[in-house]
Amino acid sequence: MSFEEKIEKFKAPCLSCVKSVTVEKWIAGGLFVLLFFIPLFSSMYSQLVFGKFISYMIFALALDILWGYAGLMNLGFALFFGLGGYILGISLSCQNGLPAFMEFGGLSQIPLLYRPLLNIPFAFLMGLLVPAAVAFVLGLFIFYSKIKGVFYNLITLALAALFELLLATKQMYTGGSSGINGIAGGLDKITFFGKAVSITGWYYIGFFALVLVYVLCRFLTKARFGSVIKSVRDNEARLQFLGYNPAVFKIAVFTIAAFFAGFAGMIYLPMTSFISIEAAGVSFSTMILVWLAVGGRGNLTGAMAGALLVSFLQSKLSESFGNMWQLVLGVVLILIVYFLPKGIVGTLQDIQYNSRIARVMAESGMEKSKSREEE
């Protein structure tokens, strides 16, 4: 066998594998490659900006498994992002003594409730477990009470509004509307091999955290658990008829999503060195829904792409149009949602699927015509 024949022998299966890869996986791979190489050709400021976007992408993945796969829209999901961020933020701000916002609030020492958080690993663990525990308790109340539809949405919206009000009124404990400062000093306490973590180091920690969460979410959605939560979304009555308890799976996916959301809130801190009400309230909660609508819900790649695209547009438009950026962004988003109702990635998947169907039908038609000619 000649060298050219060997090449042809191996080329066909390779091309077949490449053609079988879905557009969703191509886009996910492209996003990861782009984000991985950003520190190599960008400034420190760009790394901070895209590092913040990475935390948003993790947050979007968390909401997508809840809303996109289980069909449980949540109008106050930023509550869990804020819980994770505030718990770790308070810990970091207390590393160099009494934070300024507590001192201005009249406190002379760190409150007893906050003292366990002086241990950063413990605070990180609480930033994961507290949002998950809150979601678990809320899930028990909401889903076992069979609260659905608009009433469920109103409860989640009210909880985010209450959390936002709590942060604003308890200024001596939360920093109020000014948020929590002094986080950068606490970040300097975190060292590897005796050296403080650089901005680039924090960026790559966030990047690999995004990859990890994406892989975990894909595993969950492709496993049997993912099939069941899709059934909760599509036909809950039939699922119950088959002997499953939908409330159990709703609570489980709600708790898992809150766990990832709290993790995203903590990944957000090194890139901003600051957290405030804006990252935990109603406004941010509704923006996440826009990310999924633009990228395509029920699609992990769409969630990441939507979060990155909308956040990037928001950043650029605010620089170019000043106070008018929200109006311009709103028009752009309306056009995307109107012309691409399944989101950008969802629409591209449909196009790829239809083209494959057309190709298969054309190939089957050619085979039939050849068989007729041979006869």
C-alpha positions as CSV (number, residue, x, y, z in Angstrom):
1,M,0.0,0.0,0.0
2,S,1.4,3.4,-1.0
3,F,1.8,6.4,1.3
4,E,-1.1,8.2,-0.5
5,E,-3.4,5.2,-0.1
6,K,-2.6,5.1,3.7
7,I,-3.4,8.8,4.0
8,E,-6.7,8.3,2.2
9,K,-7.4,5.3,4.5
10,F,-7.1,7.4,7.6
11,K,-8.5,10.6,6.2
12,A,-12.1,9.3,5.8
13,P,-12.7,8.3,9.4
14,C,-11.1,11.5,10.7
15,L,-13.3,13.6,8.4
16,S,-16.3,11.6,9.5
17,C,-15.5,12.3,13.2
18,V,-15.0,16.1,12.5
19,K,-18.3,16.3,10.6
20,S,-20.2,14.5,13.4
21,V,-19.2,17.1,16.0
22,T,-22.1,19.4,16.8
23,V,-21.9,23.1,16.4
24,E,-22.5,23.4,20.1
25,K,-19.2,21.6,20.9
26,W,-17.3,23.7,18.2
27,I,-18.5,26.9,19.9
28,A,-17.7,25.6,23.4
29,G,-14.2,24.7,22.2
30,G,-13.7,28.0,20.5
31,L,-14.8,29.9,23.7
32,F,-12.4,27.9,25.9
33,V,-9.5,28.4,23.4
34,L,-10.2,32.2,23.2
35,L,-10.4,32.6,27.0
36,F,-7.3,30.5,27.5
37,F,-5.1,32.7,25.3
38,I,-6.5,36.1,26.3
39,P,-3.8,36.8,29.0
40,L,-1.2,36.2,26.3
41,F,-2.2,39.1,24.1
42,S,-4.1,41.5,26.4
43,S,-3.5,44.0,29.2
44,M,-4.1,43.4,32.9
45,Y,-7.3,45.5,32.6
46,S,-8.6,43.1,29.9
47,Q,-7.8,40.1,32.1
48,L,-9.8,41.7,34.9
49,V,-12.8,42.3,32.6
50,F,-12.8,38.9,31.0
51,G,-12.1,37.3,34.4
52,K,-15.4,38.9,35.6
53,F,-17.1,37.6,32.5
54,I,-15.9,34.1,33.3
55,S,-17.7,34.3,36.7
56,Y,-20.8,35.3,34.8
57,M,-20.5,32.3,32.5
58,I,-20.3,30.0,35.5
59,F,-23.4,31.7,36.9
60,A,-25.2,31.3,33.6
61,L,-24.4,27.6,33.6
62,A,-25.9,27.3,37.1
63,L,-29.2,28.9,35.9
64,D,-29.3,26.9,32.7
65,I,-29.5,23.6,34.5
66,L,-32.3,25.0,36.6
67,W,-34.3,26.9,34.0
68,G,-33.1,25.5,30.7
69,Y,-33.2,21.8,31.6
70,A,-35.6,21.6,34.5
71,G,-37.9,24.5,33.3
72,L,-37.7,26.3,36.7
73,M,-37.4,30.0,35.9
74,N,-36.0,32.0,38.8
75,L,-36.4,35.7,39.0
76,G,-34.2,36.1,42.0
77,F,-31.3,33.8,41.3
78,A,-28.7,36.5,42.0
79,L,-29.5,35.8,45.7
80,F,-27.3,32.8,45.6
81,F,-24.5,34.5,43.6
82,G,-24.6,37.3,46.2
83,L,-24.6,34.9,49.2
84,G,-21.4,33.2,48.0
85,G,-19.8,36.5,47.1
86,Y,-20.7,38.3,50.3
87,I,-19.6,35.4,52.6
88,L,-16.1,35.2,51.0
89,G,-16.0,39.0,50.6
90,I,-16.6,39.6,54.3
91,S,-13.9,37.0,55.1
92,L,-11.3,38.7,52.9
93,S,-12.2,42.2,54.1
94,C,-11.6,41.1,57.7
95,Q,-8.2,39.7,57.2
96,N,-6.4,43.0,58.1
97,G,-8.5,43.9,61.1
98,L,-11.9,45.6,61.4
99,P,-13.1,46.7,57.9
100,A,-13.8,50.3,57.2
101,F,-17.6,49.8,56.7
102,M,-17.9,48.2,60.1
103,E,-15.9,50.9,61.7
104,F,-18.0,53.6,60.1
105,G,-21.1,51.7,61.2
106,G,-20.0,52.1,64.8
107,L,-18.6,48.6,65.5
108,S,-15.4,48.4,67.5
109,Q,-14.6,44.7,66.8
110,I,-15.5,42.0,64.3
111,P,-19.0,40.6,65.1
112,L,-19.0,37.1,66.7
113,L,-21.0,35.7,63.8
114,Y,-18.2,36.7,61.4
115,R,-15.2,35.4,63.4
116,P,-15.3,31.9,62.0
117,L,-15.0,33.5,58.5
118,L,-11.6,34.7,59.4
119,N,-10.4,31.3,58.2
120,I,-10.5,31.7,54.5
121,P,-10.9,28.0,53.6
122,F,-13.8,27.8,56.0
123,A,-15.4,30.9,54.4
124,F,-14.9,29.4,51.0
125,L,-16.7,26.2,52.1
126,M,-19.5,28.3,53.6
127,G,-19.8,30.2,50.3
128,L,-20.7,26.9,48.7
129,L,-22.8,25.3,51.4
130,V,-24.9,28.3,52.6
131,P,-26.4,29.1,49.1
132,A,-27.1,25.3,48.6
133,A,-28.7,25.1,52.1
134,V,-30.9,28.1,51.5
135,A,-32.0,26.7,48.2
136,F,-32.7,23.3,49.8
137,V,-34.9,24.8,52.5
138,L,-36.7,27.0,49.9
139,G,-37.2,24.0,47.7
140,L,-38.7,22.0,50.4
141,F,-41.2,24.8,51.1
142,I,-42.0,25.6,47.4
143,F,-42.0,22.3,45.7
144,Y,-43.6,20.1,48.3
145,S,-46.3,22.8,48.6
146,K,-46.7,22.4,44.8
147,I,-46.3,26.1,44.2
148,K,-45.9,26.6,40.4
149,G,-46.1,29.2,37.7
150,V,-46.4,32.8,38.5
151,F,-46.6,32.3,42.2
152,Y,-43.2,30.5,42.2
153,N,-41.7,33.3,40.1
154,L,-43.1,35.9,42.5
155,I,-41.6,34.1,45.5
156,T,-38.2,34.0,44.0
157,L,-38.5,37.7,43.0
158,A,-39.6,38.7,46.5
159,L,-36.7,36.8,48.1
160,A,-34.1,38.6,45.9
161,A,-35.8,41.9,46.8
162,L,-35.7,41.1,50.5
163,F,-32.1,40.1,50.3
164,E,-31.3,43.4,48.5
165,L,-33.2,45.3,51.2
166,L,-31.3,43.4,54.0
167,L,-27.9,44.3,52.4
168,A,-28.9,48.0,52.1
169,T,-30.3,48.4,55.7
170,K,-27.7,46.5,57.7
171,Q,-24.9,48.7,56.6
172,M,-22.5,48.0,59.5
173,Y,-22.6,44.3,58.7
174,T,-22.8,44.4,54.9
175,G,-21.4,47.7,53.7
176,G,-24.9,48.9,52.7
177,S,-25.3,50.3,49.2
178,S,-21.5,51.1,49.0
179,G,-20.7,47.4,49.1
180,I,-17.7,45.6,50.7
181,N,-14.3,47.1,50.1
182,G,-10.9,45.9,51.4
183,I,-11.1,42.6,49.6
184,A,-7.8,43.1,47.8
185,G,-5.9,43.1,51.1
186,G,-7.5,39.7,52.0
187,L,-6.6,38.3,48.5
188,D,-2.9,39.2,49.3
189,K,-3.1,36.8,52.2
190,I,-3.8,33.9,49.8
191,T,-0.4,32.6,48.7
192,F,1.0,29.7,46.7
193,F,4.6,28.6,47.5
194,G,5.0,31.8,49.6
195,K,4.0,34.2,46.8
196,A,0.7,36.1,46.4
197,V,-1.4,35.1,43.4
198,S,-1.1,37.5,40.5
199,I,-4.0,38.8,38.4
200,T,-3.1,36.4,35.6
201,G,-3.0,33.6,38.2
202,W,-6.5,34.5,39.4
203,Y,-7.7,34.6,35.8
204,Y,-6.6,31.1,35.1
205,I,-8.1,29.9,38.4
206,G,-11.4,31.3,37.2
207,F,-10.9,29.8,33.7
208,F,-10.2,26.3,35.0
209,A,-13.1,26.6,37.4
210,L,-15.3,27.4,34.4
211,V,-14.1,24.3,32.5
212,L,-14.7,22.2,35.6
213,V,-18.3,23.5,36.1
214,Y,-19.0,23.0,32.4
215,V,-17.8,19.4,32.5
216,L,-19.9,18.7,35.7
217,C,-23.0,20.3,34.2
218,R,-22.6,18.2,31.0
219,F,-22.2,15.1,33.1
220,L,-25.4,15.9,35.1
221,T,-27.4,16.7,32.0
222,K,-26.3,13.7,30.0
223,A,-26.8,11.3,32.9
224,R,-30.1,9.7,34.0
225,F,-30.6,12.7,36.4
226,G,-30.5,15.0,33.4
227,S,-33.2,12.9,31.6
228,V,-35.4,13.1,34.6
229,I,-35.2,16.8,35.1
230,K,-35.9,17.3,31.4
231,S,-39.1,15.2,32.0
232,V,-40.0,17.5,34.9
233,R,-39.8,20.4,32.3
234,D,-41.6,18.6,29.5
235,N,-44.3,16.4,31.1
236,E,-44.3,16.4,34.9
237,A,-47.7,14.5,35.1
238,R,-46.3,11.6,33.0
239,L,-43.1,11.5,35.2
240,Q,-45.3,11.2,38.3
241,F,-47.3,8.5,36.6
242,L,-44.1,6.5,36.1
243,G,-43.5,6.5,39.9
244,Y,-41.1,9.4,40.2
245,N,-41.6,12.3,42.7
246,P,-41.0,15.5,40.8
247,A,-40.5,17.5,44.0
248,V,-37.4,15.5,44.9
249,F,-35.7,16.2,41.6
250,K,-36.8,19.9,41.6
251,I,-35.2,20.3,45.1
252,A,-32.1,18.5,43.9
253,V,-31.5,20.6,40.8
254,F,-32.4,23.8,42.7
255,T,-29.8,23.0,45.4
256,I,-27.1,22.1,42.8
257,A,-27.7,25.2,40.8
258,A,-27.5,27.4,44.0
259,F,-24.2,25.6,44.8
260,F,-22.7,26.6,41.5
261,A,-24.1,30.1,41.7
262,G,-22.4,30.6,45.1
263,F,-19.2,29.3,43.6
264,A,-19.5,31.8,40.7
265,G,-20.0,34.6,43.3
266,M,-16.7,33.8,44.9
267,I,-14.9,33.5,41.6
268,Y,-16.2,37.0,40.9
269,L,-14.3,38.6,43.8
270,P,-10.6,38.3,42.7
271,M,-11.4,40.1,39.4
272,T,-13.3,43.0,41.0
273,S,-11.9,43.2,44.6
274,F,-15.4,44.5,45.4
275,I,-19.0,43.3,45.7
276,S,-22.2,45.3,46.3
277,I,-26.0,45.1,46.1
278,E,-25.9,45.3,42.3
279,A,-24.4,41.7,42.2
280,A,-27.1,40.3,44.4
281,G,-30.4,42.0,43.6
282,V,-33.4,41.9,41.2
283,S,-31.7,43.8,38.4
284,F,-28.9,41.3,38.1
285,S,-31.3,38.4,38.4
286,T,-33.3,39.6,35.3
287,M,-30.1,40.2,33.3
288,I,-29.2,36.5,33.7
289,L,-32.4,35.6,32.0
290,V,-31.4,37.8,29.1
291,W,-28.1,35.9,28.8
292,L,-29.8,32.6,28.4
293,A,-32.5,34.0,26.0
294,V,-29.7,35.4,23.7
295,G,-27.4,32.3,23.8
296,G,-30.1,29.7,24.0
297,R,-31.5,28.1,27.1
298,G,-31.4,24.3,27.7
299,N,-28.0,24.5,26.1
300,L,-24.8,24.8,28.2
301,T,-22.8,26.4,25.4
302,G,-25.6,28.8,24.7
303,A,-25.6,29.9,28.4
304,M,-21.8,30.6,28.3
305,A,-22.0,32.3,24.9
306,G,-24.9,34.5,25.9
307,A,-23.3,35.6,29.2
308,L,-20.0,36.4,27.4
309,L,-21.7,38.2,24.4
310,V,-24.1,40.3,26.4
311,S,-21.5,41.3,29.0
312,F,-19.0,42.2,26.3
313,L,-21.6,44.3,24.5
314,Q,-22.6,46.0,27.7
315,S,-19.0,46.9,28.4
316,K,-18.3,48.2,24.9
317,L,-21.6,50.1,24.5
318,S,-21.2,51.8,27.9
319,E,-17.8,53.1,26.7
320,S,-19.1,54.3,23.3
321,F,-22.6,55.6,24.0
322,G,-22.4,56.8,27.6
323,N,-25.8,57.0,29.3
324,M,-27.5,55.7,26.2
325,W,-25.8,52.3,26.2
326,Q,-28.8,50.6,27.9
327,L,-31.2,51.8,25.2
328,V,-28.8,50.6,22.4
329,L,-28.2,47.2,24.2
330,G,-32.0,46.8,24.6
331,V,-32.6,47.3,20.9
332,V,-29.9,44.8,20.0
333,L,-31.2,42.2,22.4
334,I,-34.8,42.6,21.2
335,L,-33.6,42.0,17.6
336,I,-31.7,38.9,18.6
337,V,-34.5,37.4,20.6
338,Y,-37.1,38.3,17.9
339,F,-35.2,36.9,14.9
340,L,-33.5,34.0,16.9
341,P,-36.2,32.7,19.3
342,K,-34.0,29.7,20.2
343,G,-31.0,31.9,20.9
344,I,-27.9,32.1,18.8
345,V,-26.5,28.6,19.6
346,G,-29.9,27.0,19.4
347,T,-30.5,28.5,16.0
348,L,-27.1,27.3,14.7
349,Q,-27.9,23.8,16.0
350,D,-31.2,23.8,14.1
351,I,-29.4,24.9,10.9
352,Q,-26.8,22.1,11.3
353,Y,-29.5,19.5,12.0
354,N,-31.6,20.5,9.0
355,S,-28.5,20.5,6.7
356,R,-27.6,17.0,7.9
357,I,-31.1,15.7,7.3
358,A,-31.1,17.2,3.8
359,R,-27.7,15.6,3.1
360,V,-28.8,12.2,4.4
361,M,-32.0,12.4,2.3
362,A,-30.0,13.4,-0.8
363,E,-27.5,10.5,-0.3
364,S,-30.3,8.0,0.2
365,G,-32.0,9.3,-3.0
366,M,-28.7,8.9,-4.9
367,E,-28.3,5.3,-3.6
368,K,-31.9,4.4,-4.7
369,S,-31.3,5.8,-8.2
370,K,-28.0,3.9,-8.5
371,S,-29.7,0.6,-7.5
372,R,-32.5,1.2,-10.0
373,E,-29.9,1.8,-12.8
374,E,-28.1,-1.4,-11.8
375,E,-31.4,-3.4,-12.0
